[in-house]
Amino acid sequence: MRHVPVHIRKLGRTDMHVTHVSLGGVGIGGMRTTDDDEVGIGILTRALDRGVNYVDTSPHYNESERRIGLAFRRMGGRPRGLHLSTKVGLHPARRGDYSGATARWCVENSLRVLGVDAVDAVLVHDPPSIDPVLADGGALEALEQLRSEGKLRWIGISPRDHAVLQTAVRTGRFDLILTFSDYNLVRQTALPVIAEAASAGVGVILGHVYLAGMLAGPDPAEIGNNRGVPERFRPDIPAARQWWVWARERGVSLRAVALQFAMRQPWIGTVLVGADTAGQVDEFMEAAAESLPTGIWDDVDARIASAARGR
C-alpha cells in the first residue's frame, strides 16, 4: 500500500482543520451490507490509519454510533485529533421530530452510545422545512443550549432542499452545512448555495459524490439492472453511464475523476465517502491522490458546460 498524502482544509469559521476526504458513517453502520460489528469497526480503523481525521455519523445509520463507540473503547478512548459529528432529527425512536426536547434527548443519547463527553458538531438531519428547527423550543434553540453546556462545539444542518440550506445560512446561526447528491459530475445544482455558505464563513461538507455508487467505477447500467441503485437515483443512470463510457474511452478511473472533481472546488471543506469495507477506504484514498492525465479537467469542464446548455 503506497503512502497517500493527506490534505487539510479549515472547515468554514470553525476551528476544525479536517482532511479533504472524510468518512461517512453509513457503511460503518452496515446500512448497505451484512450486520457485522467487526466490518464496521474495521472501516473506521482503516480510515484513521490512512490519516482521515473527520468522521460523520448519525443514529439514523443503524449501528454506526454503537460501533464507533466500540472502536473507541478498544482504542482506549476517542483518538486525539479526531473530529466527530453526529445528527438529530432522524433517530429511529423519534424520527422526524425536530423539537428541542427531542434534540436534547438525541444528543445525550448519542454521547452515551459513542462513549464521549462531547462531539465537535451536531447537524440537524434532513429537515423538510426550516420552520420547526427555528421555532421557539425547536432543535436549534436546544443545540445552542447544549453548546453552552460544552456537549458540542459547532452546529450544522443537512437538508436535501437547497432553499432550507439557504435560509439556514442566512440566519447566521449555523456553522456548517452538509449538502448531498447535488454537486457531482452528473449535476451541480448545489453550487449557488455552496458559494453562499462559503462566502458567509459556513463550512461546507459534501456527500454522495458517487451518486449511490454510479460514479464509483462499475457500469451504472449493471448496478441499475441489479436494483443496486435507490429509486430516487434511477433517473440519473443514463447520465452516469455516459460518464462511465467517457472514462473508459480515455483510460482514466471514473472513481478518481468523480472524487477529485469535488475536491477541486475550493468552497468545499471536506468530501464524505461512505466505505462498506476497509478495502474500500484504501480505494477512495488512492482515488483522491491518483495522477490524472494533463488536460482532463478541461475535458470535464467542457462536458459539464455542454450538458448545462442542453438542459
GUDREN-457425 format. One line per 5 residues: number of its first residue (from 1); for each residue x, y, z of C-alpha. Coordinates in steps of 0.1 Angstrom, whole numbers. Each point is the difference from the previous one (the first is absolute). Layout:
REM GUDREN-457425
NUM = X Y Z ~ ...
REM end
This chain:
REM GUDREN-457425
1 = 0 0 0 ~ 16 33 -11 ~ 0 31 22 ~ -27 25 -10 ~ 5 36 11
6 = -29 13 22 ~ -10 35 -8 ~ -16 22 27 ~ -26 28 -4 ~ -15 23 26
11 = -37 -6 3 ~ -16 34 -3 ~ 1 22 31 ~ 5 -29 23 ~ 34 -9 14
16 = -1 -34 -16 ~ 27 -8 -25 ~ -12 -31 -17 ~ 12 -25 -26 ~ -12 8 -34
21 = -15 -35 -2 ~ -19 -10 30 ~ -20 -31 11 ~ -38 -2 0 ~ -16 -24 25
26 = -25 -18 -22 ~ 24 -28 -8 ~ 11 -3 36 ~ -36 -6 10 ~ -5 -27 -26
31 = -29 16 -18 ~ 11 -15 -33 ~ 18 -31 12 ~ -4 -29 24 ~ -3 7 36
36 = 36 -5 13 ~ 16 20 28 ~ 35 -9 -11 ~ -5 13 -35 ~ -13 33 12
41 = 28 4 25 ~ 25 -10 -26 ~ -12 28 -23 ~ 5 26 27 ~ 34 -14 10
46 = 12 -1 -36 ~ -11 36 -6 ~ 19 12 31 ~ 30 -20 -11 ~ -1 18 -34
51 = 0 34 17 ~ -37 9 -2 ~ -8 24 30 ~ -37 6 -5 ~ -29 -25 5
56 = -36 9 -5 ~ -27 -23 15 ~ -37 -1 10 ~ -23 -21 21 ~ -19 -5 -33
61 = 29 -21 -14 ~ -9 -32 17 ~ 29 -12 22 ~ 24 28 -9 ~ 2 19 33
66 = 1 -32 20 ~ 29 -14 -21 ~ 19 32 2 ~ -4 -2 38 ~ 13 -36 0
71 = 30 11 -21 ~ 8 28 24 ~ -1 -23 30 ~ 24 -24 -17 ~ 23 30 -8
76 = -1 11 37 ~ -22 30 -9 ~ -7 24 -29 ~ 32 5 -19 ~ 17 33 5
81 = -6 24 -29 ~ -30 -19 -14 ~ -29 23 -8 ~ -34 -15 5 ~ -36 11 -9
86 = -34 -16 4 ~ -35 11 -7 ~ -35 5 14 ~ -34 -3 -17 ~ -1 -35 -14
91 = 6 -22 31 ~ -20 -32 -7 ~ -19 5 34 ~ -9 36 -8 ~ 2 3 -38
96 = -9 34 -15 ~ -3 17 35 ~ 19 33 -2 ~ -11 12 34 ~ 25 13 26
101 = -9 -27 24 ~ 8 -27 -25 ~ 32 17 -12 ~ 13 0 36 ~ -11 -37 5
106 = 17 -10 -33 ~ 33 18 8 ~ 2 -14 35 ~ -8 -35 -12 ~ 26 3 -28
111 = 27 11 25 ~ -8 -31 22 ~ 0 -24 -30 ~ 33 15 -14 ~ 15 0 35
116 = 12 36 -2 ~ -8 31 21 ~ -4 23 -31 ~ 2 0 -38 ~ 14 27 -22
121 = -33 5 -19 ~ -36 -9 -1 ~ -20 4 -32 ~ -37 2 -4 ~ -7 -31 -22
126 = -20 5 -32 ~ -28 23 12 ~ -27 5 -27 ~ -6 36 12 ~ 21 24 21
131 = -30 12 20 ~ -1 -27 28 ~ 38 3 3 ~ -1 38 5 ~ -32 1 21
136 = -1 10 36 ~ 9 -32 19 ~ 13 -16 -32 ~ 31 -20 -8 ~ 23 30 -6
141 = -8 16 33 ~ 8 -33 18 ~ 32 -4 -19 ~ 11 35 9 ~ -7 -8 37
146 = 19 -33 -3 ~ 29 19 -15 ~ 1 23 30 ~ 1 -31 22 ~ 31 -13 -19
151 = -16 -30 -16 ~ 7 12 -35 ~ 19 28 -16 ~ -15 6 -34 ~ -35 -2 -15
156 = -9 -11 -35 ~ -29 -10 -22 ~ -3 -26 -28 ~ -32 3 -20 ~ -4 -10 -36
161 = -21 31 -8 ~ 23 29 -11 ~ -25 26 12 ~ 3 -14 35 ~ 38 1 -2
166 = -1 36 -13 ~ -23 11 28 ~ 21 -17 26 ~ 32 17 -13 ~ -18 34 1
171 = -10 -3 36 ~ 37 2 10 ~ -6 -26 27 ~ 14 -31 -18 ~ 37 -7 -3
176 = -2 -29 -25 ~ -21 -13 -28 ~ 0 -35 -15 ~ -13 -1 -35 ~ -4 -33 -19
181 = -8 -15 -34 ~ 0 34 -18 ~ 37 8 -6 ~ 17 -27 -21 ~ 8 -8 -36
186 = -37 -5 -9 ~ -14 32 15 ~ 13 31 18 ~ -33 16 11 ~ 13 5 36
191 = 28 23 -12 ~ -18 33 8 ~ -8 -9 36 ~ 35 -14 4 ~ 14 33 -12
196 = -23 20 23 ~ 9 -22 30 ~ 37 4 -6 ~ -3 37 -4 ~ -18 2 34
201 = 28 -20 17 ~ -22 -31 3 ~ 19 -33 -4 ~ -12 -22 -29 ~ 0 -38 2
206 = -8 -19 -31 ~ -17 -34 -2 ~ -10 -25 -27 ~ 27 10 -24 ~ -3 -34 -16
211 = -38 1 -4 ~ -9 -33 17 ~ 31 -16 -15 ~ -8 8 -36 ~ 31 22 -4
216 = 23 -24 21 ~ 11 -22 -29 ~ -24 -28 -9 ~ -23 3 -30 ~ -30 21 13
221 = -24 -19 -23 ~ 10 -34 16 ~ -4 15 35 ~ -34 12 -10 ~ -10 -33 -16
226 = 9 -17 33 ~ -21 25 19 ~ 31 13 18 ~ -11 36 -6 ~ -26 15 23
231 = -32 10 -18 ~ 6 38 3 ~ 34 -3 -18 ~ -12 -22 -29 ~ -8 29 -23
236 = 38 8 3 ~ 11 -33 -15 ~ 2 11 -37 ~ 21 31 9 ~ 22 -20 24
241 = 6 -26 -27 ~ 11 26 -25 ~ 27 10 25 ~ 9 -37 4 ~ 4 -3 -38
246 = 20 32 -2 ~ 24 -12 27 ~ 5 -34 -17 ~ 7 17 -34 ~ 27 22 17
251 = 14 -28 21 ~ -5 19 32 ~ -15 -10 34 ~ -36 13 3 ~ 3 -4 37
256 = 31 23 1 ~ -16 26 -23 ~ -33 1 19 ~ 18 4 34 ~ 26 25 -12
261 = -27 21 -18 ~ -15 7 34 ~ 34 5 16 ~ 9 26 -26 ~ -28 23 12
266 = 16 24 26 ~ -33 8 16 ~ -4 -36 12 ~ 18 -7 33 ~ -2 -38 0
271 = -15 -28 -22 ~ -16 -29 19 ~ 5 -34 -15 ~ -21 -30 12 ~ 21 -32 1
276 = -16 -34 5 ~ 33 -17 7 ~ 35 9 12 ~ 12 -8 -36 ~ -23 27 -14
281 = 16 26 23 ~ 33 -8 -17 ~ -16 3 -34 ~ -14 34 8 ~ 32 13 14
286 = 19 -12 -31 ~ -26 16 -22 ~ 4 33 18 ~ 37 1 -8 ~ 0 -17 -34
291 = 19 18 -27 ~ -23 9 -29 ~ 10 9 -36 ~ 9 36 -9 ~ -31 18 -13
296 = -25 -23 15 ~ -17 28 19 ~ -4 21 -31 ~ -18 -30 -15 ~ -22 -5 31
301 = -9 37 2 ~ -9 0 -37 ~ -23 -30 4 ~ -17 16 30 ~ -5 33 -19
306 = -14 -19 -30 ~ -24 -19 22 ~ -12 33 16 ~ -6 15 -34 ~ -21 -30 -10
311 = -24 3 30
REM end
